[in-house]
Amino acid sequence: MGNAADALGDPSILRLENLDTDIPPPAAALRATREAVGADNANSYLPFLGQHALRRAAVARISADTGVSLDPERNCIVSAGGLSGVLNTLLAILEPGDEVIITDPAYAGLLNRIRLAGGVPKLVPLTIVDGGWRLDLEALARARGPRTRAVLTMSPSMPSGIVHTREEWEAICTLVRESDAWLVHDAAMERILYTRQGVLHPLQFEGMAECTVTVGSVSKEYRMIGWRVGWIVGPERVMNDIGLVSLTNVVCQVGIAMPGAAAALTDPDDGVEEAVATWRGRRDLILDELADLPVVRPDGGWSLLLDTQAMGIAPERASALLLERGGIAATAMTGWGEKDQAGRFLRFVFANEPVERLVGLRERLRRAWGT
């Protein structure tokens, strides 16, 4: 869909298909990156597990959120983006046929990384309650089995925007502990919240410090997608294995990008609060425009889902018609879960279009679908 919209070269097309944002990164990150371009120590394979300043900043961020004491050298390595960190973690902990519990809908990139690592995704459906998403706790319990090796979480999640409640986290953590499994937590969006609930992290729950691996990145909260910098934080007993996988898989990170990432993490004026307010405004406008349609409210993140199947339009067809007749690029959730669950939905990313351009979205849908 991104390629199709690019090929048209029409600036009036609403780009709601790709997880980009038009809000710039922190100024301190830009300055540090420009300085790093000319620095010899940023043009190196070393240190293999990431620059020390960034490792210190990453564990300081997680420790501040969770109260768990972490050592930057023993508990953290830097990855070439968050998804690289997820894949390297899965490669380190999974054997062929091991099962990984994950929600449905889920990012197709996460599902496919489970498969690349030899694992089997065990999908737990999200349900719609009071217009928003909730985790089906009974289905979560049923998903547990003798081959359960990990639960892969993301909150807020992409594409749904679910933000797990304390009750849901308790259920997830209990399952992990009782299964002697790993919790792999993708924390890429954890501060992009549209509720009054603060950040809930699995390390805040009893007994999770020895079985939780947190993968973060600067791509979303700090609007630094092109830097490709993330971090993996976990108990010492698994970090050597993850480090060996990282060396074999990617060798090292983007040297000139790590100083900018460290600057973002340590900048008190990081712009996250202001960016979240802007994204919330865009989300709210879309929810208002589509109030008469089966849209599901996201409580965080950058995207929301519309059940076009309930409207009698297959998402793939809805997507094609939107681009052709409505001037909107949006992505069908084919392959983002089961066909009768995630496969019902069309995704709208609201992080990259200002509210002035989003006004009139409902009329564009009416023009495309005749509804």
Backbone torsions as a table, in degrees:
resi	resn	phi	psi	omega
1	MET	NA	-39.6	176.7
2	GLY	-61.3	-43.1	178.3
3	ASN	-64.2	-40.0	-179.4
4	ALA	-64.5	-42.5	179.0
5	ALA	-67.8	-40.0	176.8
6	ASP	-60.4	-41.9	-176.4
7	ALA	-63.4	-30.6	-179.7
8	LEU	-71.9	-27.8	177.7
9	GLY	59.5	31.1	-176.1
10	ASP	-105.2	110.4	-177.6
11	PRO	-66.7	-13.3	179.9
12	SER	-80.6	-11.9	179.6
13	ILE	-67.5	131.2	174.2
14	LEU	-77.5	120.8	-177.5
15	ARG	-91.9	86.3	-178.9
16	LEU	-110.1	17.6	-173.6
17	GLU	-100.8	-22.0	-170.5
18	ASN	-121.5	146.6	-175.6
19	LEU	-81.7	67.0	174.3
20	ASP	-111.2	170.1	170.9
21	THR	-144.3	148.7	179.9
22	ASP	-93.3	-0.9	179.9
23	ILE	-83.5	127.1	-172.8
24	PRO	-71.0	160.8	176.9
25	PRO	-68.7	169.9	175.0
26	PRO	-59.1	142.3	-178.7
27	ALA	-60.2	-37.6	179.3
28	ALA	-62.4	-35.4	178.4
29	ALA	-67.3	-39.4	177.9
30	LEU	-64.6	-43.6	179.7
31	ARG	-62.4	-47.0	-178.1
32	ALA	-64.2	-35.8	179.3
33	THR	-68.0	-43.3	178.8
34	ARG	-60.9	-41.0	178.7
35	GLU	-66.1	-36.3	-177.1
36	ALA	-67.9	-27.8	-178.3
37	VAL	-57.0	-32.9	-179.3
38	GLY	-99.1	6.5	-176.1
39	ALA	-94.1	128.9	-177.3
40	ASP	-62.9	-38.8	-177.0
41	ASN	-72.9	-10.1	174.5
42	ALA	-92.1	-4.8	179.2
43	ASN	-111.2	60.8	-171.5
44	SER	-150.5	154.4	170.7
45	TYR	-72.8	-19.8	-172.8
46	LEU	-98.6	154.1	-11.7
47	PRO	-73.0	142.6	-171.8
48	PHE	-57.5	-33.5	-175.6
49	LEU	-95.5	8.3	174.9
50	GLY	113.2	151.9	-178.6
51	GLN	-65.3	140.7	-171.8
52	HIS	-64.1	-36.8	-179.1
53	ALA	-61.4	-38.6	179.7
54	LEU	-72.1	-38.7	178.1
55	ARG	-63.7	-39.1	176.9
56	ARG	-64.5	-42.1	-178.6
57	ALA	-66.5	-38.4	-178.5
58	ALA	-66.5	-45.7	-179.2
59	VAL	-71.0	-31.5	176.7
60	ALA	-63.6	-39.8	178.5
61	ARG	-61.9	-47.9	-177.3
62	ILE	-70.1	-40.0	178.5
63	SER	-61.9	-39.0	179.4
64	ALA	-64.9	-34.6	-178.6
65	ASP	-78.9	-28.1	-169.3
66	THR	-117.4	-19.6	-175.8
67	GLY	78.8	5.4	179.4
68	VAL	-90.5	129.0	179.6
69	SER	-77.5	128.9	-176.9
70	LEU	-132.2	146.8	179.1
71	ASP	-105.3	126.2	-175.4
72	PRO	-63.2	-27.1	-178.6
73	GLU	-87.2	-34.0	-176.8
74	ARG	-94.4	-24.4	-172.3
75	ASN	-115.0	2.8	-173.4
76	CYS	-144.6	137.5	166.1
77	ILE	-133.8	159.3	-178.6
78	VAL	-96.5	141.6	179.5
79	SER	-120.3	160.7	179.4
80	ALA	-83.1	66.8	-175.8
81	GLY	99.0	158.8	-177.6
82	GLY	-64.7	-41.7	-177.1
83	LEU	-69.0	-31.4	172.3
84	SER	-62.3	-39.7	177.3
85	GLY	-63.8	-39.8	177.7
86	VAL	-63.4	-47.7	-178.8
87	LEU	-62.0	-45.5	-179.0
88	ASN	-63.2	-36.6	176.6
89	THR	-65.1	-46.1	179.9
90	LEU	-63.4	-41.2	177.5
91	LEU	-61.4	-32.0	-178.2
92	ALA	-77.7	-29.2	-171.4
93	ILE	-107.4	-15.9	-173.8
94	LEU	-100.2	145.3	164.4
95	GLU	-110.2	155.8	-178.1
96	PRO	-52.2	129.0	179.5
97	GLY	93.7	-10.2	175.8
98	ASP	-63.4	146.0	-176.9
99	GLU	-101.5	141.2	178.2
100	VAL	-123.7	118.1	179.9
101	ILE	-79.9	133.4	-178.1
102	ILE	-152.6	153.1	-176.4
103	THR	-75.5	164.1	175.9
104	ASP	-132.1	113.6	8.8
105	PRO	-72.1	155.7	173.4
106	ALA	-145.7	155.3	177.7
107	TYR	-58.1	127.6	-178.8
108	ALA	-58.1	-32.7	178.4
109	GLY	-63.9	-33.4	175.6
110	LEU	-72.5	-44.1	178.0
111	LEU	-58.1	-44.0	-177.3
112	ASN	-73.3	-27.3	174.6
113	ARG	-70.3	-33.8	172.6
114	ILE	-59.2	-45.7	-178.9
115	ARG	-66.9	-40.8	178.7
116	LEU	-59.9	-33.4	-179.2
117	ALA	-83.7	3.9	179.0
118	GLY	90.1	4.8	-178.1
119	GLY	-89.1	172.6	179.4
120	VAL	-122.1	117.1	177.4
121	PRO	-67.9	131.5	172.4
122	LYS	-110.5	107.7	-169.9
123	LEU	-85.5	131.4	175.7
124	VAL	-113.9	118.4	-174.5
125	PRO	-70.3	141.8	166.8
126	LEU	-85.0	146.8	178.1
127	THR	-116.0	161.2	-179.7
128	ILE	-102.3	119.7	-179.1
129	VAL	-130.3	122.9	179.2
130	ASP	53.5	38.7	174.6
131	GLY	82.5	-1.6	179.2
132	GLY	-126.8	180.0	-175.4
133	TRP	-92.3	143.1	170.9
134	ARG	-138.4	152.3	178.3
135	LEU	-82.5	132.4	177.3
136	ASP	-77.6	100.7	-173.4
137	LEU	-69.0	-32.2	176.7
138	GLU	-67.8	-40.9	177.3
139	ALA	-66.6	-34.7	176.1
140	LEU	-59.9	-47.3	-180.0
141	ALA	-62.4	-38.4	-179.6
142	ARG	-69.1	-25.5	-177.0
143	ALA	-71.0	-20.3	-179.4
144	ARG	-68.9	137.0	179.0
145	GLY	-152.4	-178.3	-177.6
146	PRO	-66.3	-19.8	179.3
147	ARG	-100.0	7.7	178.5
148	THR	-64.0	118.9	-179.9
149	ARG	-113.8	-25.1	-177.5
150	ALA	-158.3	156.8	165.7
151	VAL	-116.6	129.4	-179.8
152	LEU	-106.8	114.1	-175.1
153	THR	-114.7	157.2	172.2
154	MET	-152.6	125.1	-177.3
155	SER	-150.4	112.0	-2.7
156	PRO	-61.6	147.8	-178.5
157	SER	-96.8	155.2	173.9
158	MET	-118.6	126.0	21.4
159	PRO	-100.3	-4.4	-167.8
160	SER	-75.7	-36.0	-173.4
161	GLY	83.4	15.0	176.0
162	ILE	-65.3	139.5	171.7
163	VAL	-117.1	116.0	-174.5
164	HIS	-66.2	137.4	174.8
165	THR	-78.6	169.2	176.8
166	ARG	-60.4	-39.6	178.6
167	GLU	-61.4	-43.0	179.6
168	GLU	-65.3	-41.9	177.8
169	TRP	-63.0	-40.4	178.8
170	GLU	-59.0	-43.1	-179.7
171	ALA	-66.0	-41.9	178.9
172	ILE	-62.9	-47.9	-177.0
173	CYS	-65.9	-38.2	177.4
174	THR	-62.2	-44.6	178.7
175	LEU	-60.2	-44.0	-179.1
176	VAL	-61.8	-47.6	-178.0
177	ARG	-64.1	-44.6	-176.5
178	GLU	-71.2	-22.0	179.8
179	SER	-93.0	-2.7	-173.5
180	ASP	51.9	44.8	-175.4
181	ALA	-108.2	180.0	174.1
182	TRP	-102.7	146.5	167.3
183	LEU	-107.2	115.5	176.4
184	VAL	-103.3	112.8	-172.3
185	HIS	-110.2	115.4	174.9
186	ASP	-85.1	105.8	-173.1
187	ALA	-101.2	25.4	-172.2
188	ALA	-61.4	-26.1	-173.3
189	MET	-124.2	18.8	-164.6
190	GLU	-64.2	-21.4	177.7
191	ARG	-97.7	0.2	178.5
192	ILE	-88.7	78.6	-172.0
193	LEU	-117.2	139.7	177.7
194	TYR	-114.2	13.9	176.1
195	THR	-114.1	173.4	177.9
196	ARG	-81.6	-9.4	178.3
197	GLN	-67.3	131.9	175.4
198	GLY	-76.7	-177.5	-179.3
199	VAL	-64.9	124.3	170.5
200	LEU	-107.6	122.4	-177.2
201	HIS	-121.1	142.9	-177.2
202	PRO	-59.7	-25.7	178.5
203	LEU	-68.4	-11.8	176.4
204	GLN	-78.1	-7.3	-175.1
205	PHE	-105.0	147.7	-172.1
206	GLU	-58.6	134.8	173.2
207	GLY	77.2	11.0	-173.9
208	MET	-97.5	-9.9	-175.2
209	ALA	-64.1	-31.4	-176.2
210	GLU	-91.4	-0.2	-178.6
211	CYS	-134.3	12.0	-178.2
212	THR	-112.8	130.1	171.1
213	VAL	-114.8	120.4	-179.9
214	THR	-102.2	130.4	177.3
215	VAL	-116.6	119.6	178.5
216	GLY	-119.1	173.8	176.5
217	SER	-160.9	167.6	177.4
218	VAL	-95.4	2.5	-170.6
219	SER	-64.9	-44.3	-170.3
220	LYS	-95.0	-66.9	-176.6
221	GLU	-56.7	-40.8	-175.3
222	TYR	-96.5	2.6	174.5
223	ARG	59.5	39.4	-174.8
224	MET	-119.8	57.5	-174.8
225	ILE	-62.8	-43.5	-174.8
226	GLY	-74.1	-8.3	-179.2
227	TRP	-75.3	-30.1	-178.3
228	ARG	54.6	57.9	178.8
229	VAL	-128.8	129.6	173.9
230	GLY	-141.1	-175.5	178.9
231	TRP	-149.2	152.8	179.0
232	ILE	-122.2	124.7	-178.3
233	VAL	-126.0	124.7	-178.3
234	GLY	-160.9	179.6	179.5
235	PRO	-66.7	149.6	-174.3
236	GLU	-57.4	-30.4	-174.7
237	ARG	-64.4	-18.7	-179.7
238	VAL	-114.0	-13.9	-172.0
239	MET	-67.8	-31.6	177.9
240	ASN	-64.7	-41.6	178.3
241	ASP	-62.9	-44.4	179.2
242	ILE	-64.1	-38.1	177.6
243	GLY	-63.4	-40.5	178.3
244	LEU	-65.0	-41.0	176.1
245	VAL	-61.9	-43.1	-178.7
246	SER	-61.4	-43.2	178.7
247	LEU	-62.2	-38.8	-178.0
248	THR	-75.6	-35.4	-172.4
249	ASN	-85.0	-46.8	-172.8
250	VAL	-121.8	-17.4	-177.0
251	VAL	74.3	-62.9	-178.6
252	CYS	-151.8	-180.0	-176.7
253	GLN	-100.2	-177.3	178.9
254	VAL	-79.4	106.0	-172.3
255	GLY	-61.0	-42.1	-177.2
256	ILE	-77.5	-8.0	-179.6
257	ALA	-94.6	-26.1	-174.7
258	MET	-64.3	-39.0	176.9
259	PRO	-60.8	-37.5	176.6
260	GLY	-65.3	-38.5	177.7
261	ALA	-65.1	-43.2	178.0
262	ALA	-62.5	-38.6	178.6
263	ALA	-64.5	-40.1	178.4
264	ALA	-62.3	-44.3	-176.8
265	LEU	-67.3	-26.0	-176.6
266	THR	-105.8	4.2	-177.6
267	ASP	-88.8	116.0	177.9
268	PRO	-65.7	-19.4	178.0
269	ASP	-104.9	55.8	-173.6
270	ASP	-80.4	-8.9	176.6
271	GLY	77.4	5.8	-176.3
272	VAL	-65.3	-45.6	-177.9
273	GLU	-60.5	-43.9	179.5
274	GLU	-66.4	-40.0	179.1
275	ALA	-63.9	-42.4	179.8
276	VAL	-62.1	-39.6	177.7
277	ALA	-62.0	-40.1	178.6
278	THR	-66.1	-46.0	179.6
279	TRP	-64.3	-36.6	177.8
280	ARG	-62.1	-41.7	178.7
281	GLY	-61.4	-39.1	178.3
282	ARG	-68.7	-42.6	176.1
283	ARG	-58.0	-47.3	-176.7
284	ASP	-62.8	-38.9	178.8
285	LEU	-62.8	-44.5	179.7
286	ILE	-63.6	-42.8	178.3
287	LEU	-60.4	-38.1	177.1
288	ASP	-66.7	-45.1	-178.6
289	GLU	-62.6	-35.5	-174.3
290	LEU	-104.6	23.1	-173.8
291	ALA	-60.2	-25.1	-179.0
292	ASP	-91.5	5.8	-177.3
293	LEU	-116.3	162.4	-178.0
294	PRO	-77.8	67.1	177.7
295	VAL	-96.4	145.5	-179.1
296	VAL	-108.7	128.4	-177.0
297	ARG	-69.6	126.7	170.5
298	PRO	-89.1	138.5	178.5
299	ASP	-95.4	3.6	176.4
300	GLY	-173.0	179.0	175.7
301	GLY	83.5	-164.2	-171.8
302	TRP	-115.4	1.0	-172.4
303	SER	-144.1	161.4	175.1
304	LEU	-139.0	163.0	-174.3
305	LEU	-120.2	141.9	177.0
306	LEU	-120.0	127.5	-178.3
307	ASP	-82.2	86.6	-180.0
308	THR	-74.2	-24.4	177.7
309	GLN	-61.6	-37.0	177.8
310	ALA	-66.1	-20.4	178.3
311	MET	-92.1	1.7	179.2
312	GLY	85.5	16.6	-179.7
313	ILE	-125.9	121.0	176.3
314	ALA	-61.6	138.8	-176.3
315	PRO	-55.2	-37.5	179.1
316	GLU	-63.7	-41.4	177.9
317	ARG	-68.6	-41.5	178.5
318	ALA	-59.8	-41.1	179.4
319	SER	-63.6	-46.3	-179.1
320	ALA	-63.2	-42.0	180.0
321	LEU	-67.3	-36.9	179.3
322	LEU	-61.8	-42.8	179.9
323	LEU	-69.1	-42.1	-175.3
324	GLU	-71.1	-43.5	-171.4
325	ARG	-110.8	-23.5	-174.1
326	GLY	-108.7	-8.4	-178.6
327	GLY	65.5	39.0	178.9
328	ILE	-130.6	130.0	171.8
329	ALA	-98.5	119.1	179.4
330	ALA	-145.4	153.9	-168.5
331	THR	-110.1	130.5	172.0
332	ALA	-72.4	144.7	-175.4
333	MET	-89.5	34.4	175.0
334	THR	-64.7	125.8	179.4
335	GLY	86.5	5.7	-179.2
336	TRP	-101.3	19.4	-178.2
337	GLY	150.0	-164.7	179.3
338	GLU	-66.7	150.3	-177.0
339	LYS	-59.9	-38.5	-177.9
340	ASP	-89.0	5.9	175.9
341	GLN	-117.1	-90.6	178.3
342	ALA	-60.0	-35.2	-175.6
343	GLY	-65.1	-4.3	177.3
344	ARG	-82.3	-14.2	-162.0
345	PHE	-109.6	154.4	169.7
346	LEU	-113.2	136.3	-176.6
347	ARG	-101.1	135.3	171.4
348	PHE	-115.1	121.3	174.0
349	VAL	-92.9	124.2	-175.7
350	PHE	-108.5	11.5	-175.5
351	ALA	-83.1	-10.7	-168.7
352	ASN	-119.9	3.4	-179.2
353	GLU	-127.4	127.8	179.7
354	PRO	-69.7	160.1	-175.6
355	VAL	-60.9	-31.6	-179.4
356	GLU	-60.6	-35.2	179.5
357	ARG	-82.8	-23.0	-179.5
358	LEU	-79.4	-20.6	177.7
359	VAL	-59.9	131.0	-177.7
360	GLY	92.3	8.8	179.9
361	LEU	-58.3	-41.4	-178.2
362	ARG	-61.9	-38.8	179.4
363	GLU	-66.3	-35.5	176.7
364	ARG	-63.6	-41.0	177.3
365	LEU	-64.6	-40.0	178.8
366	ARG	-62.2	-39.9	179.7
367	ARG	-66.5	-37.6	-177.5
368	ALA	-75.9	-41.0	-171.0
369	TRP	-107.8	-9.6	-178.2
370	GLY	68.6	30.5	-177.3
371	THR	-135.1	NA	NA
